[in-house]
Amino acid sequence: MKLNRRDFLQVSGGAAVGAMTTACSDPKPEPVAFDPEGWIDAHVHVWSPDLERWPLGKGFTVERMKPPSFTVDELLAECR
């Protein structure tokens, strides 16, 4: 059974490997109460101003890119 990130969080409730193993082996796992309060979504988004190599998605405009660039190098500079 393949789970996306959102399904994994709902099924496992953030528990460790045991819940993940159960969720992956059970074709229809029981729903688990999910309370997002206090959780931090700790991933980052990076993007390039190189729109030829990395074109914008349908309906997205350059004007919405704020800031217009946030590359890995810019992220790491912020972290420092």
CNS distance restraints for C-alpha pairs under 8 A (distance, minus, plus):
assign (resid   1 and name CA) (resid  24 and name CA) 5.53 0.50 0.50
assign (resid   1 and name CA) (resid  25 and name CA) 7.02 0.50 0.50
assign (resid   1 and name CA) (resid  26 and name CA) 7.89 0.50 0.50
assign (resid   1 and name CA) (resid  27 and name CA) 6.62 0.50 0.50
assign (resid   2 and name CA) (resid  24 and name CA) 7.26 0.50 0.50
assign (resid   3 and name CA) (resid   7 and name CA) 5.74 0.50 0.50
assign (resid   3 and name CA) (resid   8 and name CA) 5.77 0.50 0.50
assign (resid   3 and name CA) (resid  24 and name CA) 7.67 0.50 0.50
assign (resid   4 and name CA) (resid   8 and name CA) 6.10 0.50 0.50
assign (resid   5 and name CA) (resid   9 and name CA) 6.26 0.50 0.50
assign (resid   6 and name CA) (resid  10 and name CA) 6.27 0.50 0.50
assign (resid   7 and name CA) (resid  11 and name CA) 6.00 0.50 0.50
assign (resid   8 and name CA) (resid  12 and name CA) 5.77 0.50 0.50
assign (resid   8 and name CA) (resid  13 and name CA) 7.81 0.50 0.50
assign (resid   8 and name CA) (resid  20 and name CA) 7.35 0.50 0.50
assign (resid   8 and name CA) (resid  23 and name CA) 7.76 0.50 0.50
assign (resid   9 and name CA) (resid  13 and name CA) 5.24 0.50 0.50
assign (resid   9 and name CA) (resid  14 and name CA) 5.64 0.50 0.50
assign (resid   9 and name CA) (resid  34 and name CA) 7.79 0.50 0.50
assign (resid  10 and name CA) (resid  14 and name CA) 7.87 0.50 0.50
assign (resid  10 and name CA) (resid  31 and name CA) 7.19 0.50 0.50
assign (resid  10 and name CA) (resid  32 and name CA) 6.22 0.50 0.50
assign (resid  10 and name CA) (resid  33 and name CA) 7.31 0.50 0.50
assign (resid  10 and name CA) (resid  34 and name CA) 5.84 0.50 0.50
assign (resid  11 and name CA) (resid  19 and name CA) 7.68 0.50 0.50
assign (resid  11 and name CA) (resid  20 and name CA) 7.84 0.50 0.50
assign (resid  11 and name CA) (resid  23 and name CA) 6.44 0.50 0.50
assign (resid  11 and name CA) (resid  29 and name CA) 7.04 0.50 0.50
assign (resid  11 and name CA) (resid  30 and name CA) 7.42 0.50 0.50
assign (resid  11 and name CA) (resid  31 and name CA) 6.00 0.50 0.50
assign (resid  11 and name CA) (resid  32 and name CA) 5.57 0.50 0.50
assign (resid  12 and name CA) (resid  16 and name CA) 7.67 0.50 0.50
assign (resid  12 and name CA) (resid  19 and name CA) 5.15 0.50 0.50
assign (resid  12 and name CA) (resid  20 and name CA) 5.94 0.50 0.50
assign (resid  12 and name CA) (resid  23 and name CA) 7.05 0.50 0.50
assign (resid  12 and name CA) (resid  32 and name CA) 7.03 0.50 0.50
assign (resid  13 and name CA) (resid  32 and name CA) 6.32 0.50 0.50
assign (resid  13 and name CA) (resid  33 and name CA) 7.01 0.50 0.50
assign (resid  13 and name CA) (resid  34 and name CA) 5.74 0.50 0.50
assign (resid  15 and name CA) (resid  19 and name CA) 5.85 0.50 0.50
assign (resid  15 and name CA) (resid  20 and name CA) 7.56 0.50 0.50
assign (resid  16 and name CA) (resid  20 and name CA) 6.77 0.50 0.50
assign (resid  17 and name CA) (resid  21 and name CA) 5.99 0.50 0.50
assign (resid  18 and name CA) (resid  22 and name CA) 6.29 0.50 0.50
assign (resid  19 and name CA) (resid  23 and name CA) 6.04 0.50 0.50
assign (resid  20 and name CA) (resid  24 and name CA) 6.02 0.50 0.50
assign (resid  21 and name CA) (resid  25 and name CA) 6.16 0.50 0.50
assign (resid  22 and name CA) (resid  26 and name CA) 5.97 0.50 0.50
assign (resid  22 and name CA) (resid  29 and name CA) 7.68 0.50 0.50
assign (resid  23 and name CA) (resid  27 and name CA) 7.75 0.50 0.50
assign (resid  23 and name CA) (resid  29 and name CA) 5.72 0.50 0.50
assign (resid  45 and name CA) (resid  70 and name CA) 7.96 0.50 0.50
assign (resid  46 and name CA) (resid  69 and name CA) 7.99 0.50 0.50
assign (resid  46 and name CA) (resid  70 and name CA) 5.21 0.50 0.50
assign (resid  46 and name CA) (resid  71 and name CA) 5.20 0.50 0.50
assign (resid  46 and name CA) (resid  72 and name CA) 6.25 0.50 0.50
assign (resid  46 and name CA) (resid  75 and name CA) 7.59 0.50 0.50
assign (resid  47 and name CA) (resid  69 and name CA) 6.00 0.50 0.50
assign (resid  47 and name CA) (resid  70 and name CA) 5.20 0.50 0.50
assign (resid  47 and name CA) (resid  71 and name CA) 5.39 0.50 0.50
assign (resid  48 and name CA) (resid  54 and name CA) 7.13 0.50 0.50
assign (resid  48 and name CA) (resid  68 and name CA) 7.93 0.50 0.50
assign (resid  48 and name CA) (resid  69 and name CA) 5.36 0.50 0.50
assign (resid  48 and name CA) (resid  70 and name CA) 6.32 0.50 0.50
assign (resid  48 and name CA) (resid  71 and name CA) 5.66 0.50 0.50
assign (resid  49 and name CA) (resid  68 and name CA) 6.33 0.50 0.50
assign (resid  49 and name CA) (resid  69 and name CA) 5.25 0.50 0.50
assign (resid  50 and name CA) (resid  54 and name CA) 6.02 0.50 0.50
assign (resid  50 and name CA) (resid  55 and name CA) 7.76 0.50 0.50
assign (resid  51 and name CA) (resid  55 and name CA) 4.55 0.50 0.50
assign (resid  51 and name CA) (resid  56 and name CA) 6.70 0.50 0.50
assign (resid  56 and name CA) (resid  60 and name CA) 6.02 0.50 0.50
assign (resid  56 and name CA) (resid  61 and name CA) 7.10 0.50 0.50
assign (resid  56 and name CA) (resid  62 and name CA) 7.94 0.50 0.50
assign (resid  60 and name CA) (resid  64 and name CA) 7.00 0.50 0.50
assign (resid  61 and name CA) (resid  65 and name CA) 7.14 0.50 0.50
assign (resid  62 and name CA) (resid  68 and name CA) 7.36 0.50 0.50
assign (resid  65 and name CA) (resid  69 and name CA) 7.36 0.50 0.50
assign (resid  70 and name CA) (resid  74 and name CA) 5.69 0.50 0.50
assign (resid  70 and name CA) (resid  75 and name CA) 6.53 0.50 0.50
assign (resid  71 and name CA) (resid  75 and name CA) 6.20 0.50 0.50
assign (resid  72 and name CA) (resid  76 and name CA) 6.16 0.50 0.50
assign (resid  73 and name CA) (resid  77 and name CA) 6.18 0.50 0.50
assign (resid  74 and name CA) (resid  78 and name CA) 6.31 0.50 0.50
assign (resid  75 and name CA) (resid  79 and name CA) 6.32 0.50 0.50
assign (resid  76 and name CA) (resid  80 and name CA) 6.26 0.50 0.50
